[in-house]
Each structure stands twice: as C-alpha cells, then as structure tokens.
Amino acid sequence: MLTALLDDSPAPEEQDEARSPVAIAAKFIREHYPEPISLADVAQCVHMSQYHFSRLFKRECGYSPHEYIILVRINRAKHLLKTTDLPVKIIAQNVGYQNVTTFTNAFSNRVGLSPSAFRRYPV
C-alpha cells in the first residue's frame, strides 16, 4: 500500500481520461495552436474519421474542434496582450493567424473588445 501511495503514476480514472480521444485531441490542439490545424489533422491524431470525431468532441467539450482551436488561440493572445509589448500583428502570428484582420475580428467577436482595447483595459 505504501508503494502505491509513493508511486507518482496517475490514478486509474486519470489514466482513462488521459487516453480518451478528446483529451488527446485537446492536448494536440494546445501543443500545435500556432500552426495551421485542420479538423483532418486533429481527427488523424486520434485515428478517427473527421465526422465521428467532431461529434464526439462537441458532445464532450461543448465546442466544435474548430471553435476550441479558436478559443485556445484567443486565450493565448489575451495572455500575450497583457504580459508583453509585442505588436498585435506579431501576437496574431504567434497564435496561428496569418492575417491580423482575421485575428482582430475573431478576437473582437469573442472578447467584445479589439486586441488593442483589451490590452489597455485594466485587469
């Protein structure tokens, strides 16, 4: 029993969660958000069809895989806006947007403020 308590391996329920296709996909997205990621890329990493994976992901997360990618990127951008002086264009590129206008529109639609206004807004 003492050996089991000292062992750093995750509990069985945590192991099951870590092996779930949705958990693996979410980790893949968090690790690759700056890169161009398609639904096909994410579904392929969990060896599922795009359509089945998309339904499973939405059911378990409440977001489509595409929306989850956007949210990960926006959250990272928020962090960079508050903790760095990088220009918005560079932040957009760092979080996976090739076009600053597309980034600004996505950010504004989800946050309610432009990236520049968010940066100025007190925490």
KOLGUNU-454183 format. One line per field, with one value per residue (C-alpha): residue number from 1; x, y, z; chain. Coordinates in pm, 1 decimal. Example, Ala and Ser with C-alpha at 12.3 -4.5 7.8 and 13.67 -1.06 7.14 Angstrom:
% residues 2
nunu <- 1	2 $
xx <- 1230.0	1367.0 $
yy <- -450.0	-106.0 $
zz <- 780.0	714.0 $
kolnu <- A	A $
END
This chain:
% residues 123
nunu <- 1	2	3	4	5	6	7	8	9	10	11	12	13	14	15	16	17	18	19	20	21	22	23	24	25	26	27	28	29	30	31	32	33	34	35	36	37	38	39	40	41	42	43	44	45	46	47	48	49	50	51	52	53	54	55	56	57	58	59	60	61	62	63	64	65	66	67	68	69	70	71	72	73	74	75	76	77	78	79	80	81	82	83	84	85	86	87	88	89	90	91	92	93	94	95	96	97	98	99	100	101	102	103	104	105	106	107	108	109	110	111	112	113	114	115	116	117	118	119	120	121	122	123 $
xx <- 0.0	280.6	440.5	113.9	92.4	450.6	405.6	363.1	156.6	-191.9	-497.6	-679.6	-958.5	-699.4	-527.2	-857.5	-921.7	-571.2	-622.2	-962.4	-962.9	-1099.4	-828.3	-559.3	-705.2	-732.8	-369.5	-270.8	-452.4	-290.3	52.9	5.2	-222.7	35.5	40.3	-229.0	-454.1	-741.8	-1015.5	-848.6	-519.7	-683.3	-901.6	-599.0	-404.8	-674.0	-727.2	-1092.6	-1298.9	-1346.2	-1721.9	-1730.9	-1450.9	-1621.7	-1947.5	-1764.1	-1554.6	-1859.2	-2054.0	-1772.8	-1636.8	-1936.3	-1736.4	-1662.2	-1294.7	-1268.3	-1416.4	-1183.8	-882.1	-1001.6	-1056.9	-709.2	-559.6	-765.1	-673.4	-304.9	-340.6	-503.5	-206.9	42.0	-150.1	-140.9	214.3	413.9	451.6	451.9	259.3	-84.4	34.8	313.4	78.0	-164.3	114.1	234.5	-109.2	-167.6	-326.5	-161.4	-382.4	-410.7	-760.2	-888.1	-731.1	-879.1	-1226.7	-1208.7	-1077.7	-1336.0	-1625.1	-1533.5	-1398.7	-1610.9	-1306.8	-1041.6	-698.3	-565.2	-857.9	-819.1	-451.5	-544.2	-836.0	-741.4	-732.2 $
yy <- 0.0	241.0	174.1	263.4	592.7	685.0	594.7	911.5	741.8	883.5	719.0	472.9	721.3	986.3	735.1	663.7	1036.1	1098.4	824.7	944.5	1065.4	1404.2	1455.1	1353.3	1586.3	1878.8	1827.7	1813.7	2143.5	2312.7	2199.4	2294.1	2602.1	2832.4	2604.4	2572.6	2298.8	2141.7	1913.3	1638.7	1692.2	1663.2	1365.8	1191.3	1227.4	1019.1	783.4	871.0	995.3	1371.6	1346.5	1099.3	1282.0	1619.3	1490.0	1322.8	1633.0	1862.8	1626.2	1602.2	1959.7	2166.8	2323.5	2210.1	2131.5	2445.4	2663.9	2504.5	2589.1	2950.0	2967.6	2830.7	3087.6	3374.9	3279.9	3269.8	3606.3	3754.2	3638.7	3788.7	4115.4	4156.0	4034.7	4165.1	4476.3	4277.6	4442.5	4296.3	4178.8	3970.6	3830.2	3731.8	3541.8	3383.6	3237.8	3097.4	3375.6	3473.6	3778.1	4043.5	4142.0	3787.0	3773.9	4109.7	4004.3	3668.5	3833.0	4112.1	3872.8	3652.9	3905.1	4208.1	4435.6	4478.2	4340.4	4695.4	4790.8	4466.2	4547.5	4892.7	4761.5	4731.3	4377.3 $
zz <- 0.0	86.2	-250.4	-425.8	-234.4	-322.1	-688.2	-898.9	-1168.4	-1221.0	-1069.3	-1298.8	-1374.8	-1469.0	-1697.0	-1873.2	-1917.1	-2049.3	-2307.4	-2428.4	-2788.5	-2682.5	-2418.5	-2667.2	-2930.9	-2688.1	-2589.2	-2957.3	-3017.3	-2715.9	-2832.8	-3200.1	-3190.1	-3357.7	-3662.7	-3927.0	-3784.2	-3972.8	-3847.5	-4052.2	-3864.9	-3523.5	-3618.4	-3765.8	-3440.3	-3265.8	-3561.0	-3616.8	-3906.4	-3908.3	-3874.1	-3587.4	-3406.9	-3449.0	-3299.0	-3009.1	-2937.7	-2939.1	-2713.4	-2457.2	-2469.5	-2567.9	-2851.4	-3202.2	-3262.2	-3477.2	-3202.7	-2946.4	-3163.0	-3183.1	-2806.3	-2733.5	-2969.7	-2823.9	-2466.4	-2556.7	-2731.4	-2419.2	-2215.2	-2461.3	-2480.8	-2102.5	-2041.5	-2338.9	-2550.0	-2874.3	-3157.5	-3228.2	-3569.5	-3410.2	-3147.5	-3423.6	-3599.6	-3273.6	-3203.7	-3550.3	-3754.0	-4080.0	-4120.8	-3847.7	-3967.3	-3927.2	-3581.1	-3480.1	-3596.8	-3417.4	-3100.7	-3104.5	-3168.8	-2874.0	-2623.3	-2703.9	-2735.0	-3000.2	-2906.9	-2856.1	-2633.4	-2436.8	-2377.8	-2241.2	-2032.7	-1663.4	-1525.5 $
kolnu <- A	A	A	A	A	A	A	A	A	A	A	A	A	A	A	A	A	A	A	A	A	A	A	A	A	A	A	A	A	A	A	A	A	A	A	A	A	A	A	A	A	A	A	A	A	A	A	A	A	A	A	A	A	A	A	A	A	A	A	A	A	A	A	A	A	A	A	A	A	A	A	A	A	A	A	A	A	A	A	A	A	A	A	A	A	A	A	A	A	A	A	A	A	A	A	A	A	A	A	A	A	A	A	A	A	A	A	A	A	A	A	A	A	A	A	A	A	A	A	A	A	A	A $
END
